[in-house]
Amino acid sequence: MAVREIVRQGDSALQGNVDKIDKIDDEVLELIDDLIDTMRESETPGVGLAAPQIGVPRAVIVAEPPPDHEGTEAIYRGAVALVNPEVVVASGAPVVIEEGCLSCPGVTAEIERPGNVIVKGLDREGNAVKLEVFGALARIFQHEIDHLNGRFFFDHLNPFRRQLVKARIRRT
Ligand SMILES: [Zn+2]
């Protein structure tokens, strides 16, 4: 287990094109543990991290919502890892939540996204899972899955606000 360096927005690792995982081997388990360690030890409190953010172009994300946060049932206490995650259904009224990103430290923006999602993928034991989530976990999953596709939270803003946020990121 190790804390790895988080790459910043603009790094080529964050442009998408990740490889799906064929088999959960020791390397993938180590990647999951490193993602969790790196998320927890980051300077600003991290609630999620995607493998490209530590420079690894593979389809793995981790999430750790604050305890007792809306949508975070006891089952999700602690960190949850998803391999090859995909949003299969997004529904519910759109919700606006302030988002930040460990790859753009210090910059946040109010982002609107669907409130409920069904996400499928593999858990760390290699079991196929389908998770129906809302609240904090739904938000984190959508943000982290975006990273696997080269998208950032500010890509959900209108062009004017997106430019403002990107200018703030360039200044940090
Ligand atoms: Zn992020």
Backbone and ligand atoms as CSV (ligand in chain L), in Angstrom:
chain,resi,resn,atom,element,x,y,z
A,1,MET,N,N,0.842,-1.190,0.000
A,1,MET,CA,C,0.000,0.000,0.000
A,1,MET,C,C,0.882,1.247,0.000
A,2,ALA,N,N,0.458,2.225,-0.772
A,2,ALA,CA,C,1.308,3.402,-0.896
A,2,ALA,C,C,0.480,4.596,-1.333
A,3,VAL,N,N,0.932,5.753,-0.902
A,3,VAL,CA,C,0.326,6.993,-1.380
A,3,VAL,C,C,1.049,7.390,-2.657
A,4,ARG,N,N,0.303,7.593,-3.735
A,4,ARG,CA,C,0.926,7.945,-5.018
A,4,ARG,C,C,0.687,9.428,-5.310
A,5,GLU,N,N,1.440,9.924,-6.252
A,5,GLU,CA,C,1.288,11.330,-6.637
A,5,GLU,C,C,0.032,11.503,-7.493
A,6,ILE,N,N,-0.751,12.520,-7.184
A,6,ILE,CA,C,-1.959,12.795,-7.969
A,6,ILE,C,C,-1.579,13.722,-9.122
A,7,VAL,N,N,-1.957,13.337,-10.339
A,7,VAL,CA,C,-1.638,14.187,-11.487
A,7,VAL,C,C,-2.699,15.268,-11.628
A,8,ARG,N,N,-2.286,16.387,-12.210
A,8,ARG,CA,C,-3.157,17.554,-12.323
A,8,ARG,C,C,-3.900,17.558,-13.646
A,9,GLN,N,N,-4.986,18.298,-13.644
A,9,GLN,CA,C,-5.753,18.542,-14.861
A,9,GLN,C,C,-4.806,19.085,-15.921
A,10,GLY,N,N,-4.909,18.587,-17.147
A,10,GLY,CA,C,-3.977,18.969,-18.201
A,10,GLY,C,C,-2.996,17.844,-18.494
A,11,ASP,N,N,-2.806,16.938,-17.528
A,11,ASP,CA,C,-1.909,15.794,-17.735
A,11,ASP,C,C,-2.550,14.833,-18.746
A,12,SER,N,N,-1.711,14.236,-19.594
A,12,SER,CA,C,-2.250,13.369,-20.652
A,12,SER,C,C,-2.941,12.128,-20.079
A,13,ALA,N,N,-2.595,11.739,-18.850
A,13,ALA,CA,C,-3.236,10.561,-18.232
A,13,ALA,C,C,-4.729,10.784,-18.016
A,14,LEU,N,N,-5.146,12.051,-18.003
A,14,LEU,CA,C,-6.541,12.368,-17.682
A,14,LEU,C,C,-7.384,12.656,-18.913
A,15,GLN,N,N,-6.887,12.212,-20.077
A,15,GLN,CA,C,-7.634,12.499,-21.304
A,15,GLN,C,C,-8.541,11.350,-21.736
A,16,GLY,N,N,-8.717,10.337,-20.889
A,16,GLY,CA,C,-9.582,9.214,-21.249
A,16,GLY,C,C,-8.767,8.052,-21.764
A,17,ASN,N,N,-9.377,7.185,-22.587
A,17,ASN,CA,C,-8.669,6.023,-23.143
A,17,ASN,C,C,-8.095,5.107,-22.073
A,18,VAL,N,N,-8.925,4.672,-21.159
A,18,VAL,CA,C,-8.439,3.735,-20.146
A,18,VAL,C,C,-8.683,2.301,-20.613
A,19,ASP,N,N,-7.880,1.388,-20.096
A,19,ASP,CA,C,-8.057,-0.040,-20.393
A,19,ASP,C,C,-8.990,-0.659,-19.376
A,20,LYS,N,N,-9.905,-1.496,-19.883
A,20,LYS,CA,C,-10.734,-2.274,-18.967
A,20,LYS,C,C,-9.884,-3.369,-18.332
A,21,ILE,N,N,-10.318,-3.822,-17.180
A,21,ILE,CA,C,-9.589,-4.861,-16.448
A,21,ILE,C,C,-10.186,-6.220,-16.828
A,22,ASP,N,N,-9.315,-7.134,-17.309
A,22,ASP,CA,C,-9.794,-8.472,-17.669
A,22,ASP,C,C,-9.858,-9.378,-16.446
A,23,LYS,N,N,-8.931,-9.179,-15.545
A,23,LYS,CA,C,-8.813,-10.116,-14.435
A,23,LYS,C,C,-8.337,-9.348,-13.213
A,24,ILE,N,N,-8.974,-9.615,-12.072
A,24,ILE,CA,C,-8.540,-8.945,-10.837
A,24,ILE,C,C,-7.348,-9.725,-10.287
A,25,ASP,N,N,-6.153,-9.232,-10.570
A,25,ASP,CA,C,-4.944,-9.898,-10.063
A,25,ASP,C,C,-4.322,-9.033,-8.959
A,26,ASP,N,N,-3.174,-9.459,-8.488
A,26,ASP,CA,C,-2.543,-8.730,-7.380
A,26,ASP,C,C,-2.244,-7.282,-7.740
A,27,GLU,N,N,-1.926,-7.066,-9.016
A,27,GLU,CA,C,-1.611,-5.701,-9.448
A,27,GLU,C,C,-2.840,-4.791,-9.318
A,28,VAL,N,N,-4.007,-5.344,-9.674
A,28,VAL,CA,C,-5.243,-4.554,-9.570
A,28,VAL,C,C,-5.591,-4.314,-8.099
A,29,LEU,N,N,-5.407,-5.333,-7.260
A,29,LEU,CA,C,-5.699,-5.163,-5.826
A,29,LEU,C,C,-4.777,-4.119,-5.207
A,30,GLU,N,N,-3.504,-4.111,-5.656
A,30,GLU,CA,C,-2.568,-3.109,-5.151
A,30,GLU,C,C,-2.974,-1.709,-5.624
A,31,LEU,N,N,-3.430,-1.641,-6.876
A,31,LEU,CA,C,-3.901,-0.357,-7.412
A,31,LEU,C,C,-5.078,0.161,-6.577
A,32,ILE,N,N,-6.021,-0.726,-6.240
A,32,ILE,CA,C,-7.177,-0.321,-5.423
A,32,ILE,C,C,-6.700,0.195,-4.060
A,33,ASP,N,N,-5.795,-0.546,-3.425
A,33,ASP,CA,C,-5.293,-0.115,-2.108
A,33,ASP,C,C,-4.563,1.221,-2.199
A,34,ASP,N,N,-3.787,1.396,-3.258
A,34,ASP,CA,C,-3.056,2.659,-3.428
A,34,ASP,C,C,-4.023,3.822,-3.670
A,35,LEU,N,N,-5.083,3.564,-4.436
A,35,LEU,CA,C,-6.080,4.618,-4.670
A,35,LEU,C,C,-6.727,5.034,-3.349
A,36,ILE,N,N,-7.059,4.043,-2.514
A,36,ILE,CA,C,-7.708,4.356,-1.234
A,36,ILE,C,C,-6.741,5.139,-0.337
A,37,ASP,N,N,-5.492,4.676,-0.260
A,37,ASP,CA,C,-4.507,5.394,0.562
A,37,ASP,C,C,-4.313,6.824,0.074
A,38,THR,N,N,-4.201,6.973,-1.244
A,38,THR,CA,C,-3.939,8.299,-1.823
A,38,THR,C,C,-5.126,9.224,-1.590
A,39,MET,N,N,-6.337,8.686,-1.755
A,39,MET,CA,C,-7.556,9.483,-1.512
A,39,MET,C,C,-7.598,9.959,-0.063
A,40,ARG,N,N,-7.300,9.052,0.854
A,40,ARG,CA,C,-7.412,9.398,2.282
A,40,ARG,C,C,-6.318,10.355,2.735
A,41,GLU,N,N,-5.139,10.256,2.132
A,41,GLU,CA,C,-3.999,11.055,2.601
A,41,GLU,C,C,-3.849,12.369,1.840
A,42,SER,N,N,-4.765,12.659,0.915
A,42,SER,CA,C,-4.601,13.895,0.146
A,42,SER,C,C,-4.776,15.108,1.060
A,43,GLU,N,N,-4.227,16.240,0.612
A,43,GLU,CA,C,-4.229,17.447,1.456
A,43,GLU,C,C,-5.642,17.922,1.740
A,44,THR,N,N,-6.454,17.985,0.681
A,44,THR,CA,C,-7.868,18.288,0.901
A,44,THR,C,C,-8.573,16.944,1.035
A,45,PRO,N,N,-9.597,16.859,1.869
A,45,PRO,CA,C,-10.207,15.544,2.073
A,45,PRO,C,C,-10.787,14.998,0.779
A,46,GLY,N,N,-10.344,13.823,0.370
A,46,GLY,CA,C,-10.842,13.221,-0.859
A,46,GLY,C,C,-11.964,12.253,-0.550
A,47,VAL,N,N,-12.998,12.256,-1.384
A,47,VAL,CA,C,-14.107,11.315,-1.213
A,47,VAL,C,C,-14.178,10.330,-2.372
A,48,GLY,N,N,-13.275,10.499,-3.348
A,48,GLY,CA,C,-13.257,9.580,-4.471
A,48,GLY,C,C,-11.988,9.795,-5.271
A,49,LEU,N,N,-11.593,8.762,-6.024
A,49,LEU,CA,C,-10.398,8.875,-6.852
A,49,LEU,C,C,-10.489,7.846,-7.977
A,50,ALA,N,N,-10.009,8.220,-9.145
A,50,ALA,CA,C,-9.995,7.316,-10.295
A,50,ALA,C,C,-8.538,7.022,-10.658
A,51,ALA,N,N,-8.275,5.809,-11.168
A,51,ALA,CA,C,-6.899,5.399,-11.453
A,51,ALA,C,C,-6.130,6.377,-12.345
A,52,PRO,N,N,-6.759,6.972,-13.388
A,52,PRO,CA,C,-5.984,7.924,-14.207
A,52,PRO,C,C,-5.427,9.093,-13.384
A,53,GLN,N,N,-6.069,9.397,-12.249
A,53,GLN,CA,C,-5.589,10.506,-11.422
A,53,GLN,C,C,-4.259,10.194,-10.734
A,54,ILE,N,N,-3.880,8.912,-10.693
A,54,ILE,CA,C,-2.520,8.612,-10.224
A,54,ILE,C,C,-1.681,8.108,-11.413
A,55,GLY,N,N,-2.124,8.489,-12.609
A,55,GLY,CA,C,-1.330,8.207,-13.806
A,55,GLY,C,C,-1.469,6.790,-14.344
A,56,VAL,N,N,-2.480,6.044,-13.875
A,56,VAL,CA,C,-2.658,4.661,-14.325
A,56,VAL,C,C,-3.909,4.587,-15.212
A,57,PRO,N,N,-3.727,4.309,-16.514
A,57,PRO,CA,C,-4.877,4.352,-17.437
A,57,PRO,C,C,-5.701,3.065,-17.415
A,58,ARG,N,N,-6.282,2.766,-16.271
A,58,ARG,CA,C,-7.089,1.549,-16.131
A,58,ARG,C,C,-8.424,1.917,-15.477
A,59,ALA,N,N,-9.445,1.072,-15.749
A,59,ALA,CA,C,-10.816,1.406,-15.343
A,59,ALA,C,C,-11.092,0.977,-13.901
A,60,VAL,N,N,-10.568,1.751,-12.968
A,60,VAL,CA,C,-10.778,1.477,-11.546
A,60,VAL,C,C,-11.070,2.798,-10.832
A,61,ILE,N,N,-12.088,2.784,-9.976
A,61,ILE,CA,C,-12.382,3.963,-9.147
A,61,ILE,C,C,-12.593,3.524,-7.702
A,62,VAL,N,N,-12.394,4.464,-6.797
A,62,VAL,CA,C,-12.750,4.221,-5.393
A,62,VAL,C,C,-13.574,5.413,-4.906
A,63,ALA,N,N,-14.425,5.141,-3.914
A,63,ALA,CA,C,-15.256,6.202,-3.334
A,63,ALA,C,C,-15.361,5.969,-1.842
A,64,GLU,N,N,-15.383,7.063,-1.113
A,64,GLU,CA,C,-15.568,6.956,0.335
A,64,GLU,C,C,-16.365,8.167,0.803
A,65,PRO,N,N,-17.691,8.054,0.733
A,65,PRO,CA,C,-18.512,9.200,1.132
A,65,PRO,C,C,-18.380,9.461,2.628
A,66,PRO,N,N,-18.635,10.720,3.020
A,66,PRO,CA,C,-18.610,11.012,4.452
A,66,PRO,C,C,-19.636,10.128,5.150
A,67,PRO,N,N,-19.332,9.623,6.352
A,67,PRO,CA,C,-20.302,8.781,7.047
A,67,PRO,C,C,-21.588,9.543,7.316
A,68,ASP,N,N,-22.682,8.859,7.299
A,68,ASP,CA,C,-23.994,9.434,7.615
A,68,ASP,C,C,-24.441,10.501,6.629
A,69,HIS,N,N,-23.766,10.576,5.505
A,69,HIS,CA,C,-24.210,11.510,4.486
A,69,HIS,C,C,-25.411,10.922,3.766
A,70,GLU,N,N,-26.265,11.790,3.241
A,70,GLU,CA,C,-27.449,11.293,2.550
A,70,GLU,C,C,-27.053,10.303,1.452
A,71,GLY,N,N,-27.718,9.188,1.401
A,71,GLY,CA,C,-27.447,8.208,0.363
A,71,GLY,C,C,-26.352,7.230,0.722
A,72,THR,N,N,-25.843,7.353,1.929
A,72,THR,CA,C,-24.719,6.505,2.319
A,72,THR,C,C,-25.171,5.534,3.399
A,73,GLU,N,N,-25.795,4.461,2.973
A,73,GLU,CA,C,-26.249,3.476,3.939
A,73,GLU,C,C,-25.042,2.800,4.569
A,74,ALA,N,N,-25.312,2.099,5.667
A,74,ALA,CA,C,-24.233,1.446,6.412
A,74,ALA,C,C,-23.369,0.563,5.517
A,75,ILE,N,N,-23.988,-0.010,4.492
A,75,ILE,CA,C,-23.243,-0.926,3.628
A,75,ILE,C,C,-22.067,-0.228,2.946
A,76,TYR,N,N,-22.182,1.074,2.757
A,76,TYR,CA,C,-21.116,1.787,2.063
A,76,TYR,C,C,-20.133,2.464,3.008
A,77,ARG,N,N,-20.259,2.216,4.316
A,77,ARG,CA,C,-19.274,2.792,5.234
A,77,ARG,C,C,-17.897,2.262,4.855
A,78,GLY,N,N,-16.921,3.140,4.864
A,78,GLY,CA,C,-15.602,2.740,4.418
A,78,GLY,C,C,-15.523,2.917,2.924
A,79,ALA,N,N,-14.407,2.525,2.366
A,79,ALA,CA,C,-14.189,2.779,0.945
A,79,ALA,C,C,-14.789,1.657,0.100
A,80,VAL,N,N,-15.376,2.034,-1.030
A,80,VAL,CA,C,-15.887,1.051,-1.980
A,80,VAL,C,C,-15.076,1.206,-3.267
A,81,ALA,N,N,-14.676,0.078,-3.839
A,81,ALA,CA,C,-13.925,0.097,-5.098
A,81,ALA,C,C,-14.788,-0.509,-6.188
A,82,LEU,N,N,-14.722,0.058,-7.376
A,82,LEU,CA,C,-15.432,-0.511,-8.519
A,82,LEU,C,C,-14.472,-0.613,-9.698
A,83,VAL,N,N,-14.480,-1.785,-10.317
A,83,VAL,CA,C,-13.639,-2.055,-11.476
A,83,VAL,C,C,-14.539,-2.062,-12.715
A,84,ASN,N,N,-14.074,-1.491,-13.805
A,84,ASN,CA,C,-14.861,-1.352,-15.046
A,84,ASN,C,C,-16.243,-0.734,-14.784
A,85,PRO,N,N,-16.307,0.340,-14.001
A,85,PRO,CA,C,-17.620,0.880,-13.648
A,85,PRO,C,C,-18.275,1.612,-14.810
A,86,GLU,N,N,-19.579,1.508,-14.864
A,86,GLU,CA,C,-20.365,2.196,-15.904
A,86,GLU,C,C,-21.673,2.641,-15.294
A,87,VAL,N,N,-22.122,3.838,-15.667
A,87,VAL,CA,C,-23.472,4.261,-15.290
A,87,VAL,C,C,-24.428,3.624,-16.293
A,88,VAL,N,N,-25.366,2.781,-15.815
A,88,VAL,CA,C,-26.306,2.152,-16.743
A,88,VAL,C,C,-27.639,2.889,-16.789
A,89,VAL,N,N,-28.027,3.511,-15.688
A,89,VAL,CA,C,-29.242,4.326,-15.680
A,89,VAL,C,C,-28.980,5.555,-14.818
A,90,ALA,N,N,-29.330,6.723,-15.325
A,90,ALA,CA,C,-29.288,7.945,-14.527
A,90,ALA,C,C,-30.704,8.493,-14.504
A,91,SER,N,N,-31.228,8.761,-13.322
A,91,SER,CA,C,-32.622,9.199,-13.237
A,91,SER,C,C,-32.791,10.136,-12.049
A,92,GLY,N,N,-34.046,10.495,-11.797
A,92,GLY,CA,C,-34.318,11.367,-10.662
A,92,GLY,C,C,-34.126,12.813,-11.046
A,93,ALA,N,N,-34.656,13.699,-10.195
A,93,ALA,CA,C,-34.531,15.129,-10.452
A,93,ALA,C,C,-33.056,15.511,-10.407
A,94,PRO,N,N,-32.633,16.398,-11.318
A,94,PRO,CA,C,-31.250,16.861,-11.265
A,94,PRO,C,C,-30.964,17.549,-9.929
A,95,VAL,N,N,-29.777,17.338,-9.420
A,95,VAL,CA,C,-29.382,17.898,-8.127
A,95,VAL,C,C,-28.138,18.754,-8.346
A,96,VAL,N,N,-28.088,19.899,-7.663
A,96,VAL,CA,C,-26.902,20.761,-7.753
A,96,VAL,C,C,-26.068,20.563,-6.492
A,97,ILE,N,N,-24.811,20.198,-6.667
A,97,ILE,CA,C,-23.899,19.995,-5.534
A,97,ILE,C,C,-22.566,20.646,-5.902
A,98,GLU,N,N,-21.912,21.248,-4.910
A,98,GLU,CA,C,-20.590,21.833,-5.141
A,98,GLU,C,C,-19.562,20.700,-5.248
A,99,GLU,N,N,-18.828,20.695,-6.355
A,99,GLU,CA,C,-17.826,19.653,-6.569
A,99,GLU,C,C,-16.433,20.249,-6.659
A,100,GLY,N,N,-15.482,19.459,-6.200
A,100,GLY,CA,C,-14.082,19.790,-6.399
A,100,GLY,C,C,-13.409,18.538,-6.906
A,101,CYS,N,N,-12.105,18.628,-7.142
A,101,CYS,CA,C,-11.411,17.486,-7.709
A,101,CYS,C,C,-9.968,17.509,-7.231
A,102,LEU,N,N,-9.452,16.354,-6.826
A,102,LEU,CA,C,-8.076,16.300,-6.326
A,102,LEU,C,C,-7.065,16.630,-7.425
A,103,SER,N,N,-7.492,16.577,-8.700
A,103,SER,CA,C,-6.593,16.944,-9.798
A,103,SER,C,C,-6.664,18.439,-10.132
A,104,CYS,N,N,-7.574,19.163,-9.472
A,104,CYS,CA,C,-7.649,20.632,-9.614
A,104,CYS,C,C,-7.841,21.211,-8.215
A,105,PRO,N,N,-6.850,21.069,-7.338
A,105,PRO,CA,C,-7.052,21.444,-5.940
A,105,PRO,C,C,-7.397,22.914,-5.772
A,106,GLY,N,N,-8.303,23.178,-4.850
A,106,GLY,CA,C,-8.636,24.554,-4.495
A,106,GLY,C,C,-9.725,25.181,-5.334
A,107,VAL,N,N,-10.205,24.482,-6.357
A,107,VAL,CA,C,-11.238,25.066,-7.220
A,107,VAL,C,C,-12.489,24.198,-7.144
A,108,THR,N,N,-13.627,24.830,-6.875
A,108,THR,CA,C,-14.889,24.094,-6.827
A,108,THR,C,C,-15.918,24.816,-7.685
A,109,ALA,N,N,-16.989,24.112,-8.010
A,109,ALA,CA,C,-18.084,24.731,-8.760
A,109,ALA,C,C,-19.356,23.951,-8.480
A,110,GLU,N,N,-20.487,24.664,-8.584
A,110,GLU,CA,C,-21.792,24.025,-8.419
A,110,GLU,C,C,-22.114,23.286,-9.704
A,111,ILE,N,N,-22.335,21.995,-9.585
A,111,ILE,CA,C,-22.545,21.145,-10.761
A,111,ILE,C,C,-23.878,20.422,-10.641
A,112,GLU,N,N,-24.636,20.437,-11.750
A,112,GLU,CA,C,-25.923,19.745,-11.768
A,112,GLU,C,C,-25.744,18.374,-12.421
A,113,ARG,N,N,-26.244,17.361,-11.735
A,113,ARG,CA,C,-26.210,15.997,-12.280
A,113,ARG,C,C,-27.460,15.264,-11.810
A,114,PRO,N,N,-27.783,14.144,-12.483
A,114,PRO,CA,C,-28.905,13.330,-12.008
A,114,PRO,C,C,-28.691,12.888,-10.560
A,115,GLY,N,N,-29.784,12.816,-9.804
A,115,GLY,CA,C,-29.684,12.495,-8.388
A,115,GLY,C,C,-29.539,11.008,-8.093
A,116,ASN,N,N,-30.015,10.169,-9.017
A,116,ASN,CA,C,-29.982,8.724,-8.784
A,116,ASN,C,C,-29.281,8.048,-9.956
A,117,VAL,N,N,-28.451,7.080,-9.658
A,117,VAL,CA,C,-27.831,6.308,-10.742
A,117,VAL,C,C,-27.765,4.831,-10.378
A,118,ILE,N,N,-27.799,4.029,-11.411
A,118,ILE,CA,C,-27.471,2.614,-11.248
A,118,ILE,C,C,-26.125,2.420,-11.933
A,119,VAL,N,N,-25.178,1.911,-11.175
A,119,VAL,CA,C,-23.815,1.725,-11.663
A,119,VAL,C,C,-23.496,0.234,-11.629
A,120,LYS,N,N,-22.906,-0.256,-12.715
A,120,LYS,CA,C,-22.485,-1.653,-12.679
A,120,LYS,C,C,-20.973,-1.740,-12.828
A,121,GLY,N,N,-20.431,-2.847,-12.378
A,121,GLY,CA,C,-18.989,-3.055,-12.447
A,121,GLY,C,C,-18.645,-4.324,-11.702
A,122,LEU,N,N,-17.372,-4.440,-11.349
A,122,LEU,CA,C,-16.920,-5.584,-10.564
A,122,LEU,C,C,-16.442,-5.079,-9.216
A,123,ASP,N,N,-16.690,-5.861,-8.159
A,123,ASP,CA,C,-16.103,-5.497,-6.873
A,123,ASP,C,C,-14.686,-6.081,-6.791
A,124,ARG,N,N,-14.017,-5.864,-5.685
A,124,ARG,CA,C,-12.598,-6.266,-5.639
A,124,ARG,C,C,-12.415,-7.772,-5.602
A,125,GLU,N,N,-13.504,-8.498,-5.341
A,125,GLU,CA,C,-13.425,-9.966,-5.425
A,125,GLU,C,C,-13.716,-10.458,-6.843
A,126,GLY,N,N,-14.065,-9.534,-7.733
A,126,GLY,CA,C,-14.358,-9.935,-9.109
A,126,GLY,C,C,-15.823,-10.266,-9.345
A,127,ASN,N,N,-16.674,-10.050,-8.333
A,127,ASN,CA,C,-18.108,-10.296,-8.512
A,127,ASN,C,C,-18.744,-9.152,-9.298
A,128,ALA,N,N,-19.641,-9.504,-10.229
A,128,ALA,CA,C,-20.397,-8.463,-10.928
A,128,ALA,C,C,-21.375,-7.846,-9.939
A,129,VAL,N,N,-21.363,-6.514,-9.855
A,129,VAL,CA,C,-22.288,-5.837,-8.935
A,129,VAL,C,C,-23.047,-4.756,-9.693
A,130,LYS,N,N,-24.246,-4.494,-9.226
A,130,LYS,CA,C,-25.068,-3.417,-9.764
A,130,LYS,C,C,-25.547,-2.628,-8.555
A,131,LEU,N,N,-25.132,-1.393,-8.432
A,131,LEU,CA,C,-25.452,-0.598,-7.250
A,131,LEU,C,C,-26.399,0.524,-7.630
A,132,GLU,N,N,-27.535,0.581,-6.925
A,132,GLU,CA,C,-28.479,1.675,-7.140
A,132,GLU,C,C,-28.245,2.675,-6.016
A,133,VAL,N,N,-27.761,3.848,-6.357
A,133,VAL,CA,C,-27.340,4.793,-5.322
A,133,VAL,C,C,-27.894,6.184,-5.577
A,134,PHE,N,N,-27.960,6.982,-4.509
A,134,PHE,CA,C,-28.373,8.377,-4.610
A,134,PHE,C,C,-27.465,9.186,-3.684
A,135,GLY,N,N,-27.721,10.481,-3.582
A,135,GLY,CA,C,-26.960,11.313,-2.646
A,135,GLY,C,C,-25.475,11.352,-2.976
A,136,ALA,N,N,-24.682,11.369,-1.903
A,136,ALA,CA,C,-23.241,11.574,-2.057
A,136,ALA,C,C,-22.593,10.497,-2.935
A,137,LEU,N,N,-22.996,9.263,-2.732
A,137,LEU,CA,C,-22.340,8.186,-3.473
A,137,LEU,C,C,-22.657,8.266,-4.969
A,138,ALA,N,N,-23.900,8.611,-5.294
A,138,ALA,CA,C,-24.271,8.774,-6.709
A,138,ALA,C,C,-23.419,9.867,-7.351
A,139,ARG,N,N,-23.198,10.935,-6.610
A,139,ARG,CA,C,-22.407,12.049,-7.123
A,139,ARG,C,C,-20.945,11.638,-7.322
A,140,ILE,N,N,-20.392,10.959,-6.336
A,140,ILE,CA,C,-18.979,10.565,-6.433
A,140,ILE,C,C,-18.777,9.580,-7.592
A,141,PHE,N,N,-19.662,8.603,-7.705
A,141,PHE,CA,C,-19.524,7.635,-8.801
A,141,PHE,C,C,-19.549,8.350,-10.158
A,142,GLN,N,N,-20.469,9.287,-10.336
A,142,GLN,CA,C,-20.548,9.970,-11.634
A,142,GLN,C,C,-19.279,10.769,-11.905
A,143,HIS,N,N,-18.780,11.451,-10.888
A,143,HIS,CA,C,-17.558,12.260,-11.049
A,143,HIS,C,C,-16.362,11.359,-11.408
A,144,GLU,N,N,-16.221,10.237,-10.699
A,144,GLU,CA,C,-15.049,9.383,-10.932
A,144,GLU,C,C,-15.143,8.633,-12.262
A,145,ILE,N,N,-16.346,8.189,-12.627
A,145,ILE,CA,C,-16.497,7.511,-13.919
A,145,ILE,C,C,-16.195,8.492,-15.053
A,146,ASP,N,N,-16.558,9.757,-14.876
A,146,ASP,CA,C,-16.178,10.781,-15.856
A,146,ASP,C,C,-14.664,10.778,-16.110
A,147,HIS,N,N,-13.882,10.620,-15.048
A,147,HIS,CA,C,-12.419,10.636,-15.230
A,147,HIS,C,C,-11.945,9.514,-16.161
A,148,LEU,N,N,-12.658,8.383,-16.143
A,148,LEU,CA,C,-12.263,7.267,-17.019
A,148,LEU,C,C,-12.532,7.614,-18.480
A,149,ASN,N,N,-13.407,8.594,-18.691
A,149,ASN,CA,C,-13.758,9.027,-20.049
A,149,ASN,C,C,-13.149,10.385,-20.397
A,150,GLY,N,N,-12.200,10.827,-19.583
A,150,GLY,CA,C,-11.508,12.074,-19.879
A,150,GLY,C,C,-12.312,13.323,-19.577
A,151,ARG,N,N,-13.364,13.173,-18.787
A,151,ARG,CA,C,-14.205,14.336,-18.482
A,151,ARG,C,C,-13.971,14.842,-17.058
A,152,PHE,N,N,-14.121,16.168,-16.918
A,152,PHE,CA,C,-13.986,16.820,-15.617
A,152,PHE,C,C,-15.321,17.419,-15.193
A,153,PHE,N,N,-15.421,17.727,-13.904
A,153,PHE,CA,C,-16.687,18.297,-13.406
A,153,PHE,C,C,-17.071,19.567,-14.176
A,154,PHE,N,N,-16.069,20.371,-14.563
A,154,PHE,CA,C,-16.404,21.632,-15.236
A,154,PHE,C,C,-16.948,21.417,-16.647
A,155,ASP,N,N,-16.776,20.211,-17.189
A,155,ASP,CA,C,-17.349,19.930,-18.511
A,155,ASP,C,C,-18.876,19.908,-18.473
A,156,HIS,N,N,-19.458,19.875,-17.280
A,156,HIS,CA,C,-20.916,19.904,-17.149
A,156,HIS,C,C,-21.459,21.324,-17.053
A,157,LEU,N,N,-20.592,22.322,-17.087
A,157,LEU,CA,C,-21.028,23.721,-17.016
A,157,LEU,C,C,-21.278,24.266,-18.410
A,158,ASN,N,N,-22.032,25.369,-18.485
A,158,ASN,CA,C,-22.173,26.011,-19.795
A,158,ASN,C,C,-20.820,26.628,-20.183
A,159,PRO,N,N,-20.612,26.881,-21.491
A,159,PRO,CA,C,-19.275,27.312,-21.955
A,159,PRO,C,C,-18.713,28.523,-21.210
A,160,PHE,N,N,-19.583,29.471,-20.861
A,160,PHE,CA,C,-19.104,30.671,-20.181
A,160,PHE,C,C,-18.545,30.327,-18.795
A,161,ARG,N,N,-19.350,29.606,-18.008
A,161,ARG,CA,C,-18.902,29.261,-16.656
A,161,ARG,C,C,-17.700,28.296,-16.704
A,162,ARG,N,N,-17.693,27.429,-17.723
A,162,ARG,CA,C,-16.571,26.487,-17.852
A,162,ARG,C,C,-15.251,27.243,-18.033
A,163,GLN,N,N,-15.274,28.271,-18.869
A,163,GLN,CA,C,-14.057,29.053,-19.082
A,163,GLN,C,C,-13.597,29.735,-17.801
A,164,LEU,N,N,-14.581,30.231,-17.010
A,164,LEU,CA,C,-14.214,30.885,-15.748
A,164,LEU,C,C,-13.520,29.896,-14.804
A,165,VAL,N,N,-14.102,28.692,-14.702
A,165,VAL,CA,C,-13.540,27.684,-13.797
A,165,VAL,C,C,-12.159,27.247,-14.281
A,166,LYS,N,N,-12.026,27.056,-15.597
A,166,LYS,CA,C,-10.726,26.628,-16.124
A,166,LYS,C,C,-9.659,27.700,-15.926
A,167,ALA,N,N,-10.078,28.966,-16.007
A,167,ALA,CA,C,-9.119,30.062,-15.757
A,167,ALA,C,C,-8.670,30.033,-14.306
A,168,ARG,N,N,-9.625,29.747,-13.383
A,168,ARG,CA,C,-9.245,29.647,-11.973
A,168,ARG,C,C,-8.288,28.480,-11.752
A,169,ILE,N,N,-8.523,27.363,-12.427
A,169,ILE,CA,C,-7.630,26.201,-12.276
A,169,ILE,C,C,-6.233,26.554,-12.777
A,170,ARG,N,N,-6.139,27.279,-13.901
A,170,ARG,CA,C,-4.823,27.637,-14.439
A,170,ARG,C,C,-4.044,28.529,-13.486
A,171,ARG,N,N,-4.775,29.317,-12.679
A,171,ARG,CA,C,-4.093,30.235,-11.761
A,171,ARG,C,C,-3.602,29.539,-10.478
A,172,THR,N,N,-4.090,28.323,-10.196
A,172,THR,CA,C,-3.678,27.671,-8.936
A,172,THR,C,C,-2.340,26.976,-9.103
L,1,ZN,ZN,ZN,-11.970,14.446,-9.926
